[in-house]
Amino acid sequence: MVLLAVAEATTSLKPAAPPPAGLKLKGGARRATRRVEVGALVSTWYALNVLYNVQNKKVLRTVDLPWCVAVIQLLVGAAYSQAAWALGRPGPASLFKAMAASSGIAICHGAGQACTVIALGAGAVSSAHVVKALEPLFSAIVSAVVFKTVMHPLVYASLLPVVGGVALAVAKDLAFNPVSFGTAMAANLLFACRAVFSKRAMQTSPLDDLPASSLFGVVTAGAALATLPVALAIEGPHIAARLAAVPPEHKLRLALLTLSSGLFHYLNNEVMYLTLGQVHPVTLAVANTIKRIVIILASLAVLGESMAPLAAIGAAVAISGTFAYSYLKQILA
């Protein structure tokens, strides 16, 4: 309810004129319908995020092949987008040309996804998501270095609690894993670079006419192709032995969990784009902040993870800082 109230308050910066008396009911009905639609989108977005993170962790607890799991998830997303285009969704006129134009985005996306999966598998899901709260810091650095974009000092100041909160959470993490921390940080950098390549690529044909959802399908297909040979080089020699170690009665479940995690990952991004089209960017920042909290709480409840009190305080400070950064970046732009 709090989120919906914020959505209504931030949709327009100017108060709307009172509607004519005869239209009050109709306007009220439209607003109520819109609130329900936004609430449904946000709830679905949260559910898909939780499902992905939980199922992804269950897969990685069963078989230690994070690169292969990441590639399969990307391939599932690519297959989904191909099916959507075949059923009539607007797609690229030439998939090959679109993939070539988005190759930089795809490489960063694929490598970032692989690093994320490694981080989620090596350590606690809750801890990895606390570290991923640092992504705005990397985005600010990359934007300043590549685009020479200098933001308001208050925007940079809002990153201080993010850094401090993550530092406290990591220092007090009972299950700190250096591999998880390192790959989560690498994912932050890669996703920040992905945003840079996206900004450049969207200024040129054939990507400028693609809707966001279709562009994500192109990028996902390219990411799958880019990461497949890397996954085979790193984990190929171990695939047979590690799959053989999985009890026969668990293999079908493992396959279903892996495929469904890929679908949930792709649909999560689809719903995020739909949500972005329905709400003000500040509202999306609120929703994204709450989403990270929901994922952390779900990992504690469903996966049996634990978090020390000081680590929880650090996580709360860091996540609050990410919202402050997103909010100030919008209003001080």
N, C-alpha and C positions, 0 to 999 in steps of 0.2 A: 504493500500500500504506500509506503514511503516513496518507493521508486516511481510509482505511477503519479504521485502528487508532484514529484520533481519533474517528471516528463511533461505534465500539463503546464507547470510553471515556466519551463524553459523552452517550450516549443516556439514561442513568439516573444520578442523583446519588447513589443509594444502592446498595451492592452487593447483588445478588440472592442469595437463599438458595440453597444447593446443591440441585439437583434430585435427586429419588429416583434410586437407581442404575439402575432400569429405564428411566428417561426420559433418561438422559444422551445417548444416541445421537440420539434424536429432537430434543432441545433443541439439540444441536450441529448437526444438519442444518438446523434452522430458522435458527440464527444464520448458518450458512454461506450459506444461500439468501438471507438478508436482506443479507449483505455483497455478494453477487453482484448483487442487485437495485439496491442503492445505488450500487455501482461502475458498473453499466450506465447508471443515470440520470445520474450525474455526468459520465461519459465522453460520453454523448449531448449533455448540456448544453454541454460544452466544444466538441464538434464543431460543433454548431449555431451557437455564437457565432463560431467561427473562420470557418465557411462564410459566415455573414452579413457579417462585416467584410471578408473578402476579396472576395466578390462585389459588395458595395456599393461598394468602392473601384474595382473594375474598371468598374462601370457609370459612376461619376462621372468616371473617366479618359476614358471614351468620349464622354460627353455632359454638358455643364455645365448641368444642370437639377436641382439638389438638392431644391428644394421639390417639384417634380413627382415626383421619385423617392420622396421621403418619403411623399407622398400615395398613390402607387401601392402602396407597401409596406403602408400602413395599410388600403387597400381590399382587398388580398389577405388580410390578417388578418381583416377584417370578413367577407369571403366565406367564409373557412374556418370561422369561428365559426357563421355562418348554416347552413352545410352540416352542422356537428356537431349543431346543435339540430334540424335536420330529420331527422337519423339517430337521434335519441333522447336526446341529452345534455340534462340539465336546463337550461332557459333561462328568461328572464324571461316572466312572464305577459303583460306588455305591453312590447314593445321600446321603444315611444315614451315611455312613462312612465319606464322605466328609464334611457333616454338623457337625458331631461329632468332626472331626479334626479342623474345623474352628469355633468352638463354641465361643471361646474367641473373635475372630474378630467379629462374628455376634452380640454378646451381646453389644460390644462397638459401632458397627455400628447402631444397633437398638436404643439404648439409645441416641446416638448422633443425630440420625435423629429425634427422639421425642423431644429432647431439642431444636434442630434447628427449628422445626415446632412451638413449644411453643414460642420461641423467636420471630419468624416472625409474629406470631399472636398477641402477647402481646404488641409489640411496632412497630415502623416504620421499614419497610424492609431495608431502607437505613441505619438506625442506627445499626441494627443487623449485617449487612454485614461489617460495619466499625469495630465493635467489633470482628467479625470473622477474621479480618486481623491479630489478635494476635495469630492465630493458629501456625505459625512458632516458636513463643516463647515457647509454650507448647511442641512442637515437640523437640526443642533443649533441654529443661529441661528433658523430658522423656528419650531422647537418652543418655544424660549424666548420668542420674541416673541408668537406666536399663542396657544399653550397655557400659557404661563407655566411650562413644564416646566424645572426646574433639576436637572441631573444631578450625580453625584459629581465632585468636582474632578479626580480621576484620569482620568475620562472626557474631560474637556476638555483635560487635559494631554496625552492621547494624540493629540490633533489637531495638536500642535506639530510632530512629525516629518512629518506629512502636509503641512502648509503649507511647512515648510522643504525637504522633499524635492521637492515640486512646483516651488518657487522655484528650486532648484538645477538641476532638469531643464530648466526653461524657459530659464534663463539660459545654459545650455550646449547648448541645442538647435541643432544645425547647420542645421535646416530650419524654424526658428521662423516661424510664420505668424500674424499678429495676428488675422485673421478666424477661423482655426481656434481660437485661444485664446479669443477673445471669445465665440464661439458655444458652445464647450464649457462655459465658465463660465455662460453663460445657460441651457444645458441643465441644469446642476447646480441652479441656482435653481428652474427650472421643475419639475424632478422632486421637489425638496424641497417645493414648493407642492402638487404632485400628491398627495404623502403626506398633507398637511394636509387637503385636500379629501376624500381617501379616508376618513380617520378620521372626519370629520364625516358624510359620506354614508352610511357603513356603520351609523350609529346610527339611520337612518331607513328606513322602507319606501319603495319596493319593493326596496331593495338588500340589506337585512340578511339575507334568506333565500337569496341567490344564492351558489353556490360561487364560489371565487376565480377559477377558470378562466372561468366564464360571465360574471362581472363584467368580466373583462379583455376579453372579446368585446364586451360592451356599450360599454365605454370606447373600444375600438379603432374601432368603428363611429362613435361620436360624434366621435372625433378626426379621422377621415377627412372627415366632413362639415364640421367646423370649419376644417380646413386647406385644403380644396379651393378655396374662393373666394380665399383668400390666395395660394395657389400660382398660380392663374390670373391674378390681378392683378399679381403680381411677374414671373412668367416666361411668361405667356400670349403676349405679343407676340414672344417669342424662340423659342418651341417649334418652329415650322416651319423656321426658318433653322438652328437647331442640330441638328435631326434630319436636315435635308438635308445637313449637313456630314459625317454618318456614312456611311462607305463602304457601298454597297448590300449587299456580302457580309457585313457585320458587323451589319446591322439585326436579323436574326432572333436572332442570338446576344445582342444587347443586350436584346431583349424577354424572352428566356428568363432571362437573368441578373437582370433587374429583378424579374420575377415570382417567381423562386426566392428572391431575397434577401428579398422580403416574406414568403414562406412560412417561411423559416428564422428570420426575426425573430420571427414569431408563435409558432412551435413552440419557440423558445428560451425564451420566457416560460412556455409550457405546461409544459415539462419542469422549469423552475425551481420552479413551484408543486408539481409532483409530488415533487421532491426535498425541498422544504421540509416536506412532509407525512411524509417518511420519516426525517428526521434532526433532531438537536438544533440550535437556532439557532446555537450556537457552531460546530458542524460546518459549517453552511451558510456561516458567516463565513469559515472556512478555505477552503472550496470556492470561494467568491466571490473571495477573494484570489488563489488559484492560477489561477482563470479569467482574471483580468486579466493575470497573467504569461504565460499560454498565448497570449492574444491578441497581446500585445506581441511575443513570440518568433515567433509565426506571421507577423506583419506584417513582421518583419525577414527571415525566411526566404523567404516566398512572394512578398511584394511588393517585395523588394529595398530596403527602407528601411534607414537606418543610424542609429546612436545613439552619440554621443560617450561616452567612459568616465565622465566626471563626470555626464553626463546620466543614464546608466544607474544610477550610484550614487544619484542623486537619486530616480529612479523606484523603486528598490528600497526606499529609506527611506520614501517616501510610501506605497507599497503595504503595507509592513510596518505602518505607522502605521494604515492603514485596518483591518487585522486587529485591532490592539491596541484600537482604538476599539470595534469590534463586540464583541470579547471582553469588555472591561471594562464595556461598556454592559449586557451580559447578566448578568454575575455581580454587578454593583454596583447593579442595578435595585432 
